[in-house]
Amino acid sequence: MKLHEALISIKLLPNPHTAENIKNCLENIFEEWNLKGKCFAVTTDSGANVKKAISLMNNITRLSCAAHTLHLSVTKGLKPIKQFIKRVNNVILFFALNPKQNERLKKAQKKRGFSKILEIIQDWLANTLYLAYTKNDKDDGDYLNLLQDLVNLLKPFFDATELLSGSKYTTLNFVYPTIYFLMEKFSISNKSDNELFDLIYSSEQKEENTPDANANIDAQNRNLPISDDEDSETNSEDELVRNSIVEPRLSRISLRGARGRAPVTNTVKLLEKVEAACYLSMKEYWNVPTLTGIIATILDPRLKKLKFVNNSVIKNETIEKLRRLYSNEKFENELNAITTSCSGSASNVHQATNTSSSSNLILSALFDDDDDVEQDIDEVNDYLNLSIQKQSCDPLMWWSDHSKRFPLLSRIARKYLSIPATSVPSE
């Protein structure tokens, strides 16, 4: 088994981009490529119209793009310092929208030997931005330190996105190990979820707020979309969390009404807020593993022990889910064998002698001419009892090499391990 990727169609979708129109477009493509009934899963963003379109299609599982959801987690994580992020964005726009300044940036990049634009921007922030603001605000040094600390803090999200966006190797199997790793990294010891909310929305160490920002801050914090589509509907789970937990805390926040900035006297406190917000957003999106994602993980011979899962209930449920899939596959396999046998018997019905046509079909299905009937082996137990494979192991190749030992389980593995974790390769 080997992973392949192919671009099979690019279609112009006329307005309106309704769920029904998207569904019809996809079904036409499936029909054109003779893929009807062969598509098992689709990975998309969280646009409401796309989600609904897939739900209207029969026997297709929709998965949310893991990279898109990680982006949403970071976006929510940065809400406690949104005014600071606006400042950084202004620096980026200064170069992006001004050709002359952009040219100066490139020259400086070449002169200093930086290989990437980002490196020169970071250097410029560290040396020039501070000097530009020093006359009016001596606290900007703290902001520059905060910027560097944020880059370091959020780098695991960059690494995770890069890992899950691959197209030459299996990726869905990495989603939950990666998310559990991130949640462990961003968790704050000895603090409950309620304490984390209080930390994020406390009145201490507030960031700068202009009157305009103050007027809109409630709307900004209460609007926590999980979709990047402007026509998307608000997710019900997100709404539940907001109404039951976030809004009561927001109502206790005292907002600054005066002009100017609140000096940053403790960047560590702000970093803790970002850390807590990232953790809670990941917990919101990935608290309950999806069947498809966790099955892909347990079918990776390197990750099947689920060591990253501390909850024994989730481990046991995952194994039971795998057993059910195996039982279903076994039943379908036996049913197909009976159907094939009956079809063969029907073609030779005129050769029957002492039995009726109907009884001959039944007997042909019940008895096997092969005396060497293989012992019924529980493939799930056999697989789980094998030793863990090394990191260099290719899961699909491993299942291909062991397909005779695990004929049914290898078929399930091929199905689940071929699902992409993100929609990045197609974009």
GIJO-V827808 format. One record per residue. N is the residue number from 1. RES is the residue in three letters. PHI is phi in whole degrees, -180 to 180 (999 if undefined). BURIAL is b if it has 24 or more other C-alpha atoms within 12 Angstrom, else e. Layout:
BEGIN
n: [N;N]
res: [RES;RES]
phi: [PHI;PHI]
burial: [BURIAL;BURIAL]
END
This chain:
BEGIN
n: [1;2;3;4;5;6;7;8;9;10;11;12;13;14;15;16;17;18;19;20;21;22;23;24;25;26;27;28;29;30;31;32;33;34;35;36;37;38;39;40;41;42;43;44;45;46;47;48;49;50;51;52;53;54;55;56;57;58;59;60;61;62;63;64;65;66;67;68;69;70;71;72;73;74;75;76;77;78;79;80;81;82;83;84;85;86;87;88;89;90;91;92;93;94;95;96;97;98;99;100;101;102;103;104;105;106;107;108;109;110;111;112;113;114;115;116;117;118;119;120;121;122;123;124;125;126;127;128;129;130;131;132;133;134;135;136;137;138;139;140;141;142;143;144;145;146;147;148;149;150;151;152;153;154;155;156;157;158;159;160;161;162;163;164;165;166;167;168;169;170;171;172;173;174;175;176;177;178;179;180;181;182;183;184;185;186;187;188;189;190;191;192;193;194;195;196;197;198;199;200;201;202;203;204;205;206;207;208;209;210;211;212;213;214;215;216;217;218;219;220;221;222;223;224;225;226;227;228;229;230;231;232;233;234;235;236;237;238;239;240;241;242;243;244;245;246;247;248;249;250;251;252;253;254;255;256;257;258;259;260;261;262;263;264;265;266;267;268;269;270;271;272;273;274;275;276;277;278;279;280;281;282;283;284;285;286;287;288;289;290;291;292;293;294;295;296;297;298;299;300;301;302;303;304;305;306;307;308;309;310;311;312;313;314;315;316;317;318;319;320;321;322;323;324;325;326;327;328;329;330;331;332;333;334;335;336;337;338;339;340;341;342;343;344;345;346;347;348;349;350;351;352;353;354;355;356;357;358;359;360;361;362;363;364;365;366;367;368;369;370;371;372;373;374;375;376;377;378;379;380;381;382;383;384;385;386;387;388;389;390;391;392;393;394;395;396;397;398;399;400;401;402;403;404;405;406;407;408;409;410;411;412;413;414;415;416;417;418;419;420;421;422;423;424;425;426;427]
res: [MET;LYS;LEU;HIS;GLU;ALA;LEU;ILE;SER;ILE;LYS;LEU;LEU;PRO;ASN;PRO;HIS;THR;ALA;GLU;ASN;ILE;LYS;ASN;CYS;LEU;GLU;ASN;ILE;PHE;GLU;GLU;TRP;ASN;LEU;LYS;GLY;LYS;CYS;PHE;ALA;VAL;THR;THR;ASP;SER;GLY;ALA;ASN;VAL;LYS;LYS;ALA;ILE;SER;LEU;MET;ASN;ASN;ILE;THR;ARG;LEU;SER;CYS;ALA;ALA;HIS;THR;LEU;HIS;LEU;SER;VAL;THR;LYS;GLY;LEU;LYS;PRO;ILE;LYS;GLN;PHE;ILE;LYS;ARG;VAL;ASN;ASN;VAL;ILE;LEU;PHE;PHE;ALA;LEU;ASN;PRO;LYS;GLN;ASN;GLU;ARG;LEU;LYS;LYS;ALA;GLN;LYS;LYS;ARG;GLY;PHE;SER;LYS;ILE;LEU;GLU;ILE;ILE;GLN;ASP;TRP;LEU;ALA;ASN;THR;LEU;TYR;LEU;ALA;TYR;THR;LYS;ASN;ASP;LYS;ASP;ASP;GLY;ASP;TYR;LEU;ASN;LEU;LEU;GLN;ASP;LEU;VAL;ASN;LEU;LEU;LYS;PRO;PHE;PHE;ASP;ALA;THR;GLU;LEU;LEU;SER;GLY;SER;LYS;TYR;THR;THR;LEU;ASN;PHE;VAL;TYR;PRO;THR;ILE;TYR;PHE;LEU;MET;GLU;LYS;PHE;SER;ILE;SER;ASN;LYS;SER;ASP;ASN;GLU;LEU;PHE;ASP;LEU;ILE;TYR;SER;SER;GLU;GLN;LYS;GLU;GLU;ASN;THR;PRO;ASP;ALA;ASN;ALA;ASN;ILE;ASP;ALA;GLN;ASN;ARG;ASN;LEU;PRO;ILE;SER;ASP;ASP;GLU;ASP;SER;GLU;THR;ASN;SER;GLU;ASP;GLU;LEU;VAL;ARG;ASN;SER;ILE;VAL;GLU;PRO;ARG;LEU;SER;ARG;ILE;SER;LEU;ARG;GLY;ALA;ARG;GLY;ARG;ALA;PRO;VAL;THR;ASN;THR;VAL;LYS;LEU;LEU;GLU;LYS;VAL;GLU;ALA;ALA;CYS;TYR;LEU;SER;MET;LYS;GLU;TYR;TRP;ASN;VAL;PRO;THR;LEU;THR;GLY;ILE;ILE;ALA;THR;ILE;LEU;ASP;PRO;ARG;LEU;LYS;LYS;LEU;LYS;PHE;VAL;ASN;ASN;SER;VAL;ILE;LYS;ASN;GLU;THR;ILE;GLU;LYS;LEU;ARG;ARG;LEU;TYR;SER;ASN;GLU;LYS;PHE;GLU;ASN;GLU;LEU;ASN;ALA;ILE;THR;THR;SER;CYS;SER;GLY;SER;ALA;SER;ASN;VAL;HIS;GLN;ALA;THR;ASN;THR;SER;SER;SER;SER;ASN;LEU;ILE;LEU;SER;ALA;LEU;PHE;ASP;ASP;ASP;ASP;ASP;VAL;GLU;GLN;ASP;ILE;ASP;GLU;VAL;ASN;ASP;TYR;LEU;ASN;LEU;SER;ILE;GLN;LYS;GLN;SER;CYS;ASP;PRO;LEU;MET;TRP;TRP;SER;ASP;HIS;SER;LYS;ARG;PHE;PRO;LEU;LEU;SER;ARG;ILE;ALA;ARG;LYS;TYR;LEU;SER;ILE;PRO;ALA;THR;SER;VAL;PRO;SER;GLU]
phi: [999;-141;-80;-126;-131;-151;-89;-102;-167;-130;-120;-83;-101;-65;-69;-82;-86;-81;-59;-64;-66;-65;-59;-62;-63;-64;-65;-65;-66;-60;-65;-62;-101;56;-107;-63;81;-106;-85;-97;-148;-133;-105;-137;-78;-99;-58;-60;-67;-70;-59;-68;-60;-68;-66;-81;-92;-79;58;-124;-91;-102;-115;-75;-61;-64;-67;-64;-69;-62;-61;-66;-63;-66;-59;-67;-64;-89;-58;-62;-125;-62;-68;-66;-63;-62;-63;-64;-61;-64;-64;-63;-65;-56;-85;-68;-100;-120;-55;-65;-68;-64;-67;-62;-63;-65;-65;-64;-61;-67;-64;-91;78;-77;-87;-131;-59;-59;-65;-70;-65;-63;-66;-64;-62;-71;-110;-96;-60;-61;-65;-67;-102;-56;-60;-109;-151;-83;-91;-68;-59;-64;-66;-67;-64;-62;-60;-66;-65;-65;-59;-68;-65;-91;-58;-57;-67;-63;-63;-65;-62;-64;-63;-80;-98;-68;-128;-100;-144;-68;-126;-61;-65;-92;-59;-72;-58;-67;-65;-63;-63;-65;-64;-65;-69;-96;-73;-110;-58;61;-125;-78;-62;-63;-68;-67;-62;-63;-64;-67;-106;-70;-83;-80;53;-71;-78;-64;-142;-78;-55;-64;-68;-61;-65;-110;-64;-61;-64;-67;-76;-82;-99;-115;-72;-109;-130;-95;-95;-64;-94;-70;-86;-71;-68;-64;-66;-61;-66;-64;-61;-64;-70;-91;-123;-72;-60;-58;-76;-61;-67;-93;-77;-94;-95;-74;-110;-84;-74;101;-115;-88;-62;-87;-102;-148;-68;-61;-64;-66;-63;-63;-63;-63;-60;-66;-66;-63;-62;-66;-69;-66;-65;-66;-80;-123;-62;-109;-62;-79;-56;-61;-67;-73;-67;-60;-69;-70;-87;-89;-62;-91;-120;-64;-76;52;-63;-75;-93;-85;-87;-66;-64;-64;-60;-65;-64;-64;-64;-65;-63;-64;-62;-65;-62;-65;-62;-64;-65;-66;-62;-63;-64;-67;-64;-64;-65;-66;-62;-63;-65;-65;-64;-66;-68;-64;-71;-110;-62;-72;-90;-66;-111;-95;-118;-72;-60;-67;-68;-63;-64;-65;-63;-64;-75;-83;-108;-113;-71;-80;-76;-89;-73;-68;-67;-70;-106;-81;-65;-64;-61;-59;-67;-67;-83;-71;-70;-68;-86;-73;-60;-73;-66;-93;-55;-66;-67;-62;-68;-64;-68;-110;-66;-72;-75;-125;-62;-86;-66;-66;-68;-66;-61;-60;-66;-81;-74;-85;-76;-75;-75;-134;-97;-59;-56;-77;-97]
burial: [e;e;e;e;e;e;e;e;e;e;e;e;e;e;e;e;e;e;b;e;b;b;b;e;b;b;b;e;e;e;e;e;e;e;e;e;e;e;b;b;b;b;b;b;b;b;b;b;b;b;b;b;b;b;e;e;b;e;e;b;b;b;b;b;b;b;b;b;b;b;b;b;b;b;b;b;b;b;b;b;b;b;b;b;b;e;e;b;e;e;b;b;e;e;e;e;e;e;e;e;e;e;e;e;b;b;e;e;e;e;e;e;e;e;e;e;b;e;e;b;b;b;e;b;b;e;e;e;b;b;e;e;e;e;e;e;e;e;b;b;b;b;b;b;b;b;b;e;e;b;e;e;b;b;e;b;b;e;e;b;b;b;b;b;b;b;b;e;b;b;b;b;b;b;b;b;b;b;b;b;e;b;b;b;e;b;b;b;e;e;e;e;e;e;e;b;b;b;b;b;b;b;e;e;b;b;b;b;b;e;e;e;b;b;e;e;b;b;e;e;b;b;b;b;b;b;b;b;e;e;e;e;e;b;e;e;e;b;e;e;b;b;e;e;b;b;b;e;b;b;e;e;e;e;b;e;e;e;e;e;b;b;e;b;e;e;b;e;b;b;b;b;b;b;b;b;b;b;b;b;b;b;b;b;b;b;e;e;b;b;b;b;b;b;b;b;b;b;b;b;b;b;b;b;b;b;e;b;b;e;e;e;e;b;b;e;e;b;b;e;b;b;b;e;b;b;e;e;b;b;e;e;e;e;e;e;e;e;e;e;b;b;e;e;b;e;e;e;e;e;e;e;e;e;e;e;e;e;e;b;b;e;e;b;b;e;e;e;e;e;e;e;e;e;e;e;e;e;b;b;e;e;b;b;e;e;e;e;e;e;e;e;e;b;b;b;e;b;b;e;e;e;e;e;e;b;b;b;b;b;b;b;b;b;b;b;b;b;b;b;b;b;b;e;b;e;e]
END
